[in-house]
Amino acid sequence: MRKTSSKVFSLILIIIWPVLLFGQVSRKGIPDGISRKGSMVNIPVEMQDKPDLAVLFAEDEANASLGLPERMGVSLKSDYTTENSGQWETLNDRRIWKLQIEVPGAVGLGLYFNRFNLPQGAEMYVYSSDGKHILGAFTAHNNHPSGLFAIEVVKGEKIVIEYAQPSQLGNESSFEISEVLYVYTPMLFPGDVPLNQKDAGFCQVNTACSEGDLWRDQVKSVVKIMIKSGFNSYWCSGALLNTTANDYEPYILTADHCAKNNSGQYASVDDVQQWIFYFQYETEDCSGMLMPETKTLTGAIKVASSTPLETNGSDFYLVLLNTTIPANYEPYYSGWDISGIPSPSGVSIHHPAGDVKKISTYTEPLINDQWGSNPDTHFRVVWSETANGHGTTEGGSSGAPIYNSNRRIVGQLTGGESGCNDLTGPDYYGKMSFSWKSNGTSDSLKLAPWLDPLNIGVVSLDGAYNDKLVLSRFRADTNVVVVGNSLEFNDFSSGNPFSWRWIFEGGEPAASTQRDPGPVNYSRLGQYSVTLVVTNAYGSDSLTREDYIRVVPRIFPNPAKDHLMITTGDNPNEKCTILVCSTLGSMVYTAEVQQAGNGFFRVNCQNWPSGLYVVRVAGINFAYTEKIVKLGD
């Protein structure tokens, strides 16, 4: 956001909900509408009128000078239930309800729910009409005492809601879709290519670049937040914080102005229950290839903010997630520093324009400054050019943490003047030192009671991972194996697991309870999944790698068009000979190559005439012959 004044503030009532397993976490599955294509025929469609984009863009342009967060969508009122819309059908022992919602021109659609109370055994999916973007299944585990729920944005202007329940249950609705979120600004979805999108500015630097190498833990702490405030939704950034109790309560720090909408009103308690937090919303490499699947959680409560001081405070907003963060989200709880000492260097990690995670670097000391009339409420920073760009901030970066040279958070972004067209414009971060206890005397106006619940009085605290969380991780020594051969699996799980359960689809043995399962043999061609479930004293975690193992012939592909992969033998200290001749006896290829330990040697066959060939591979202790077909262009 740009530097401006903030306006009316209001105190939000705090209601403490227990931290349980609610939220966006879902069980993977395939909805009926995808598995049975014919089941999509004649599903009722509810059309919503498209908002006036000219009005929205004009409002956004005007609001850019008012210090508001980055608006990304507006909500359209609705009241869809299984009783007044959609269509039921019975399939075996299940009753399935489907409804399509369409709003022309939407980048994506989100849903806000009231009276969300799925019964045991029920499942809900939400997916794009082309079936390429699927959320769910959501189950009774996603119920919350408030009855509120929200889903992340689904790609496209037309989405399908599919709800299935055991046939013996009645017709009473288990949810109401109270609002449809119309997203009108660009955003990335799983499978999208970030370089093809027009989101953040050209100068921004992905956290996967070398600039993030020293900050890998802190990168895992930063989240993108989809803020709901009234009938408007916004992008902001935030970060998980550690506490002196080392209890790993999921506190997230963002900016106070992020909770305020263009009417000057703050997000209600119910609104915050429907905020969505995106974890690991980032590319896996510096250049930005495909977007991975999203990891989100829904719902939080506000515990403290700087609201009453308006622009004269440190602009902080602290929430507690409803949900225990799953181990596979790899949450890192950032450390902090409340000394108020300006750091000589550091970074900010953020989601400009709601884009994938970026990193901005400063190499000149922070400067004590202010946003309103109170002195020393903010740090001023000017960003530096780095190897892969000149990271700045933009709308959507609001609330992002700024780290000092000791990798501890010292503030969160209020706003400023920087951007790809103003690389040296300053930005302003509300100080943790001021937020600690200088915005007011009530616990709801300061960070100290929440981040130092033991009242130890420390000035700084290091970040940490939750060592109680067990995380399933493994890899095979190769994931391409010749039929009839074996491979080894290695466990890299964290959290001190004491039990392991392996499931090897298509393998022998088919299962193991040993950490080291030993050789697993694959005797059938195909692609097979592997699952590892690990358990420690506090819980379990599972990881399934779909189609992880590819079992191939000794020579593949066959037929071949431009190359062959040829098994060479299992002794890397010896060589073997490869001979290829046509059925007429003419030699087309010969080579002596080093064996690759049952790996493969690539042979270029692009220029061979089409037809049938005989391949002979021989070493000191082995030999085999195969026929292959070469295809023409």
Helices and strands as residue ranges (DSSP letters): H 32-35, G 37-40, E 45-47, H 53-63, E 70-80, E 87-91, E 94-102, E 108-114, E 123-128, E 134-138, G 140-142, E 149-155, E 158-166, E 176-183, G 194-196, G 210-215, H 216-219, E 222-229, E 232-241, E 251-255, G 256-259, H 269-272, E 276-279, E 295-298, E 300-305, G 307-312, E 316-321, G 327-329, E 332-333, E 335-337, E 346-350, G 352-354, E 358-362, E 367-369, E 378-381, E 401-403, E 408-416, E 427-431, H 432-435, G 443-445, H 448-451, E 460-461, E 464-465, E 474-476, E 480-482, E 486-487, E 489-491, E 499-504, E 507-508, E 511-512, E 520-522, E 526-536, E 539-552, E 555-556, E 563-567, E 575-582, E 587-594, E 600-604, E 611-618, E 623-630
